[in-house]
């Protein structure tokens, strides 16, 4: 698995790819401070939801964007995003079509934001 760190316009993004294991301490240190975390939460072929929640706690990003989960457009072997949201104690979440984020608009504590999936 490849983890991508992208820095632009004063914001650092971390895309964990198709992560299939917890993050070792040296990886957490290498990733460092990030602003936006793209995190696989569909279990099955990636990390369990409890591991995803632990990664959020370890990295403490201002924004978490769940990815790699079952949607209306993708009905393959993945779990829904709801299980992750429940473990994060998020009761209701309206998916957004897009996010506009600047370094000055980052929240002070971790917020999870779900993006609309593309329809085919």
C-alpha positions in Angstrom: 0.0 0.0 0.0 1.2 3.5 -0.7 0.3 6.4 1.5 0.3 9.8 -0.2 1.0 13.1 1.5 0.1 16.1 -0.6 0.9 19.7 0.4 -0.7 22.6 -1.3 -1.9 26.1 -0.4 -0.9 25.7 3.2 -2.9 22.5 3.6 -1.5 18.9 4.1 -3.6 16.0 2.9 -3.0 12.4 3.7 -4.5 9.7 1.5 -4.1 6.3 3.1 -4.9 4.3 -0.1 -6.2 0.8 0.4 -4.7 0.4 3.8 -5.0 -3.1 5.2 -3.2 -2.8 8.6 -2.9 -0.5 11.6 -0.4 2.3 11.4 2.9 1.4 13.1 4.4 4.2 15.3 7.1 5.0 12.7 4.5 5.5 10.1 2.5 7.9 12.4 5.7 9.8 12.9 6.5 9.9 9.2 3.0 11.1 8.3 3.3 13.9 10.9 0.9 16.8 11.1 -1.9 16.6 8.5 -5.0 18.7 7.9 -7.2 16.4 5.9 -7.2 12.6 6.2 -8.7 10.4 3.4 -9.4 7.1 5.3 -10.7 3.8 4.0 -13.7 2.7 6.2 -15.4 -0.1 4.2 -13.7 -3.0 6.0 -13.7 -6.3 4.1 -10.5 -5.7 2.0 -9.1 -2.9 4.2 -8.9 -2.0 7.9 -11.6 -2.8 10.4 -13.7 0.2 11.5 -12.2 0.1 15.0 -8.7 0.5 13.4 -10.0 3.4 11.3 -11.2 5.1 14.4 -7.9 4.5 16.2 -6.0 6.0 13.2 -8.1 9.2 13.5 -7.2 9.3 17.2 -3.5 8.8 16.5 -3.3 11.4 13.7 -5.8 13.9 15.0 -6.5 15.6 11.7 -8.9 18.6 11.6 -10.9 16.9 8.8 -11.5 13.2 8.1 -13.0 12.2 4.7 -14.2 8.6 4.7 -13.6 6.6 1.5 -13.7 3.1 0.1 -17.1 2.1 1.3 -20.3 0.7 -0.2 -22.5 3.3 -2.0 -25.5 3.2 -4.4 -23.0 3.4 -7.3 -20.6 0.7 -5.9 -22.3 -2.3 -4.4 -19.3 -4.6 -4.3 -17.8 -6.3 -1.2 -17.5 -3.3 1.1 -19.3 -2.1 4.2 -21.3 1.1 4.5 -19.9 4.4 5.8 -22.6 4.3 8.6 -20.7 1.9 10.8 -17.7 4.2 10.9 -19.9 7.3 11.5 -21.5 5.4 14.4 -18.2 4.5 16.0 -17.1 8.2 15.6 -20.4 9.1 17.5 -21.8 11.0 14.5 -25.5 10.5 14.5 -26.5 12.3 11.3 -24.3 13.2 8.3 -25.4 14.9 5.1 -23.1 14.1 2.3 -21.7 17.2 0.5 -21.1 17.6 -3.2 -17.8 19.3 -2.6 -15.7 21.0 0.1 -14.0 24.3 -0.1 -11.3 24.5 2.6 -8.5 27.0 3.3 -5.8 26.8 5.9 -7.7 29.5 7.8 -11.0 27.7 7.7 -9.7 24.4 9.2 -11.7 23.4 12.3 -10.0 23.3 15.8 -11.1 19.8 16.5 -11.6 16.7 14.3 -14.7 16.8 12.0 -15.8 14.1 9.7 -17.2 15.1 6.3 -18.8 12.7 3.8 -18.7 13.6 0.1 -21.4 12.6 -2.4 -20.4 9.6 -4.5 -20.5 9.9 -8.3 -23.4 8.3 -10.1 -22.6 6.3 -13.2 
